């Protein structure tokens, strides 16, 4: 009977430890979101001003700079440019967060609904928070097409 009680005590301790770790990681993610929210909004405003990498070069990672310098990167920037400047952001959320206990940088993925001058898009930003500052590692934009319900009327001839 003592063995069964000790096993249950061990399971209880492991369960409490698991709950404490989950609460700690949730608070770390909440703090990451709060600390980087302003950066995400400012970055999107600066980047969408003319969709030029030069405007935000100090805020993006080396990989993204190299990616933008390729032919497909230039085409992607041209497609972004067709949306125009950022008018508003309606919803921002941290959809993924990787927290490391060692010196590796924390990485988070922010998703936001953005309204631009010429359309809307779902934007995903991958940011890296290091001791050297915050950098955007990747950006993905999916245009949102709004369907209209218009009917074509037959002409009376």
Secondary structure, 3 states (H helix, E strand, C coil): CHHHHHHHHHHHHHHHHHHHHHHHHHHHHHHHHHHHHHHHHHHHHHHHCCCCHHHHHHHECHHHHHHHCCHHHHHHHHHHHCCCCEEEEEEEEEEEEECCCCCCCEEEEEEEEEEECCEEEEEEEEEEEECCEEEEEEEEEEEECCCCCCCCCCCCC
